[in-house]
Amino acid sequence: MKYKTGRQGRVIVVRFEDRDDVIGGLADIARKEGVRAAMVHILGGMREGDIVVGPEKEEIPPTPVWKSLGESHEVLGFGTLFWEGDEPKVHLHGAFGKKEAVKVGCLRKNSGTFLVLEAVITEIEGIEAKREFDPETGLVLLKL
């Protein structure tokens, strides 16, 4: 285990509107505002999204299992934002519900809002951290 301590910085409140790209929008805000490290909370509606719901087998490197939302879902999620090279990268896990069906996973692609989605970005100051490709796992991981 590795860890660092920091402190809370700015808090940015975001309202995404219908069909906005959530992951792309969060990255755009990080670029514009110079946010290098943050935690992100989201809640609202998603029109579309592709999520990873786990590896096929418990092996390294993992083979991801993908699921598409395919239609509107309610969402509640939490994530982190750190940079990989010159780009901010959002790592966001959420619960996505529609009627009696609930999916839980890592939102990675096609993150379109349905009607409205709110996000709160809480900047973390005093932390030097980044994302780097790890050849053993084949994943881009947090490096402290």
C-alpha positions in Angstrom: 0.0 0.0 0.0 1.2 3.5 -0.8 -0.5 6.7 0.2 0.0 10.5 0.4 -1.9 13.2 2.3 -3.4 16.3 0.8 -6.1 18.9 1.5 -9.3 19.9 -0.1 -9.1 22.7 -2.6 -11.7 24.2 -4.8 -15.2 22.7 -5.2 -16.7 22.8 -8.7 -20.4 22.1 -9.2 -21.4 21.0 -12.7 -24.8 20.6 -14.4 -24.6 18.4 -17.5 -27.5 18.8 -19.9 -29.2 16.2 -22.2 -26.7 14.4 -24.4 -23.6 16.0 -22.8 -20.5 13.8 -22.6 -19.9 13.3 -18.9 -16.4 11.8 -19.0 -15.2 14.3 -21.7 -16.8 17.2 -19.9 -15.1 16.4 -16.6 -11.8 16.2 -18.5 -12.5 19.5 -20.2 -13.1 21.2 -16.8 -9.9 19.8 -15.4 -8.0 21.2 -18.4 -9.6 24.6 -18.2 -9.4 25.0 -14.4 -6.0 23.3 -14.0 -7.3 20.6 -11.7 -4.5 18.0 -11.3 -6.1 15.8 -8.7 -9.7 15.5 -7.6 -12.5 13.3 -6.5 -15.8 13.4 -8.4 -19.3 12.6 -7.4 -22.1 12.3 -10.0 -25.9 11.8 -9.8 -28.6 12.0 -12.4 -29.5 10.4 -15.6 -27.4 8.7 -18.3 -28.8 8.2 -21.8 -25.9 5.9 -22.9 -22.8 4.5 -21.4 -20.4 1.6 -21.8 -19.2 0.1 -18.5 -16.7 -2.6 -17.4 -18.4 -5.0 -15.0 -15.3 -7.0 -14.1 -12.7 -9.3 -15.6 -13.7 -12.5 -17.5 -11.3 -14.4 -15.2 -9.2 -13.4 -12.2 -6.0 -13.2 -14.1 -3.4 -10.6 -14.9 -3.7 -9.0 -17.3 -7.5 -8.9 -17.0 -9.8 -9.2 -20.0 -12.6 -6.7 -19.4 -16.3 -7.6 -19.6 -18.3 -4.8 -21.2 -21.9 -3.9 -20.8 -23.8 -1.1 -22.6 -26.6 0.8 -20.8 -28.5 0.9 -24.1 -31.2 3.2 -22.8 -31.7 5.8 -20.0 -30.7 4.9 -16.5 -30.5 6.6 -13.2 -26.9 6.9 -12.0 -25.0 7.4 -8.8 -21.2 7.4 -9.0 -17.9 8.2 -7.5 -14.5 8.6 -9.1 -11.1 10.2 -9.2 -9.3 12.5 -11.6 -5.5 12.4 -12.1 -3.5 13.1 -15.2 -1.8 10.7 -17.6 0.9 12.7 -19.4 -0.8 15.8 -20.8 -4.4 14.5 -20.4 -6.7 14.3 -17.4 -8.1 10.8 -16.9 -11.4 10.2 -15.0 -11.8 6.8 -13.2 -15.5 6.6 -12.3 -17.5 3.7 -10.9 -21.2 3.9 -10.6 -24.5 2.1 -10.1 -26.8 2.4 -13.1 -30.5 1.5 -12.6 -33.6 1.1 -14.8 -36.8 -0.3 -13.4 -35.8 -3.5 -11.5 -32.4 -3.9 -13.2 -29.2 -2.4 -11.7 -25.7 -2.5 -13.2 -22.6 -1.6 -11.4 -19.3 -0.9 -13.1 -16.6 1.4 -14.4 -17.9 4.0 -16.8 -15.4 4.2 -19.7 -17.0 5.2 -22.9 -20.1 6.8 -24.5 -21.1 8.7 -21.3 -24.1 10.7 -22.5 -26.5 12.5 -20.1 -30.2 11.9 -20.1 -32.0 15.1 -19.2 -29.7 16.3 -16.5 -26.8 15.0 -14.4 -25.0 16.8 -11.6 -21.3 16.5 -10.7 -19.3 17.8 -7.8 -15.5 18.0 -8.4 -13.5 18.3 -5.2 -9.9 19.3 -5.9 -7.2 17.6 -3.9 -4.2 19.9 -3.2 -0.7 19.0 -2.1 -0.7 15.6 -3.9 1.8 14.7 -6.6 0.1 11.8 -8.3 -0.4 10.6 -11.9 -1.7 7.8 -14.0 0.9 5.6 -15.8 0.6 2.5 -18.0 1.5 -0.6 -16.1 2.8 -3.3 -18.5 2.2 -6.2 -16.1 -1.6 -5.5 -15.8 -2.1 -3.7 -19.1 -3.9 -1.0 -17.2 -3.3 2.7 -16.6 -2.8 2.9 -12.9 -2.4 5.5 -10.2 1.2 6.2 -9.3 2.0 8.0 -6.1 
